[in-house]
Amino acid sequence: MTAEQFSNSTADPDPASAGAAAAKPARRRAPAGAAVLREDVTEAIRAAVFAELAAVGYGRMSIEGVARRAGVGKTAVYRRWRSKLHLVLDLVSAVAVQGLPAPDTGSLEGDLRLLYEVTSRALRHPVAGQIIPDLQAEAARNPEIREALEKALREGQHSVASGIVQAAVARGELSESVDEELALDLISGPLYWRSVVTRVPLPKGYLDRLTAATAAGLRAMQGPGVMQGPGSGT
C-alpha cells in the first residue's frame, strides 16, 4: 500500500466508528422462528459502548447506560451479548481484526514515518485517550480482558510493524538476522509510552526524530554487509 493510500485509508481514526464498522458478522439465514437481529441496531450499540467507556470507564459502564445511549432497550443488548464483559471483549477483538493496512513507501524510514503519523493521530483521539488506559487497568484484574488486549496488539500494531521489518529485510535495508521481537518493541514502544502512558504532547518534529532514531536502532541490530540508509553512515 502506498503512502497516499495508507493515509487516506486511516484519515479519520475514530475508535467509535471503527468499532461500529469492524468485524461485521457475515449475514446468515436465521432459523425458522428465530429473532432477526437488525444490523443497524448492533452498530448503534457498538458505537454507544465506545462512548460509554470514554465517559464513565469500564467499572461504571452498565448495560442500561449503553442501551440508553444507543436508543434501544436492554433486551436488544442482551440478545447480542450476555454481559458487559463479553460486549467489550467482542469490540476489542473486532478492532483487532480490522487492524491497519501496512505502509509501503519503498523505504524503511518512509514506512516508519507513515506508521507513526497514523498511529499518533489515532492515539490523540479523545475517545482512545480515555478507553485505552482504562482497559489496561482492568486488564490487570481481569485475565479475559488482558488476553483480548494482547491479541489486539499482536494482530494490530505488531502485525504492521512486523510487515515493515520484513519489507526492509527484503529490500536489503535490514539484515535477515535482525531480532524481530526486539525490533517490534523498538518500533511500537516509544510512541505508545509517550502518547498513552505519560500522555505528554508531542513537540514539533518529534515524529521525524523518532523515525530517524528507530531506523538507526534497527540497523544497529544487524551485521556487516547490509545496505546503509540515509544518514546512517558507513
Summary of the structure (lengths in Angstrom):
residues: 234
radius of gyration: 20.2
end to end distance: 30.2
largest distance: 72.1
contacts: 677
relative contact order: 0.12
helix: 67%
strand: 0%
